[in-house]
Amino acid sequence: MLKKLSASGMTVISSMHAPTHAYRYADKVVALKQGRVCACVRPEEVITEENIEQIYGVRARVLPEYRAVVLDVTR
């Protein structure tokens, strides 16, 4: 449904905390850190291992071939 709205030219805004969802479905990501905008770009530009660690405070593996992010919550 959201893809249809977007394809019709309507702007769709969604709030999510899962970087994989943003990576897979968003055309543009607004990343926040402590309530402030730190990026407003295409997902592949902001969803990096370094940015995930800075924003979420956990290490991550970004898997571009799957458009996925795997968080390391073992530490």
C-alpha positions in Angstrom: 0.0 0.0 0.0 2.8 2.5 0.9 4.6 1.6 -2.3 1.4 2.4 -4.3 1.1 5.8 -2.5 4.7 6.6 -3.2 4.4 5.6 -6.8 1.4 7.9 -7.2 3.6 10.8 -6.2 2.5 11.1 -2.6 5.1 11.6 0.1 5.2 8.8 2.7 6.8 9.4 6.1 7.5 6.5 8.4 9.2 6.3 11.7 11.3 3.2 12.4 14.1 2.1 14.6 15.2 -0.9 12.6 18.0 0.1 10.2 17.3 -2.9 7.9 13.7 -1.7 7.3 15.0 1.8 6.4 17.7 0.3 4.2 15.2 -1.9 2.3 12.2 0.4 1.9 13.2 4.1 2.2 14.2 6.3 -0.7 15.7 8.8 1.8 16.6 8.4 5.5 16.6 11.1 8.1 18.9 9.8 10.9 18.6 11.3 14.4 21.1 11.2 17.2 20.0 12.5 20.6 17.0 14.2 18.9 19.1 16.0 16.3 19.3 15.4 12.6 22.7 14.0 11.7 21.9 12.9 8.1 19.2 13.2 5.4 20.4 11.1 2.5 19.8 7.8 0.6 19.9 4.8 2.9 23.2 3.4 1.5 24.9 6.7 2.3 24.0 6.8 6.0 23.5 3.1 6.9 27.2 2.3 7.5 28.8 0.3 10.3 30.4 3.4 11.7 27.1 5.4 11.7 25.2 2.5 13.3 27.7 2.3 16.1 27.6 6.1 16.7 23.8 6.4 16.6 22.8 3.1 18.3 25.9 2.5 20.4 26.3 -1.1 19.1 28.5 -2.7 16.5 26.9 -3.8 13.3 27.6 -5.5 10.0 26.0 -3.9 7.0 25.3 -6.4 4.2 24.7 -4.3 1.0 24.0 -7.4 -1.1 21.0 -8.2 1.1 20.2 -4.6 2.0 20.4 -5.7 5.6 22.0 -4.8 8.9 23.0 -7.3 11.6 23.5 -5.8 15.0 26.0 -7.3 17.4 24.3 -7.3 20.8 26.7 -9.7 22.5 28.8 -7.1 24.2 
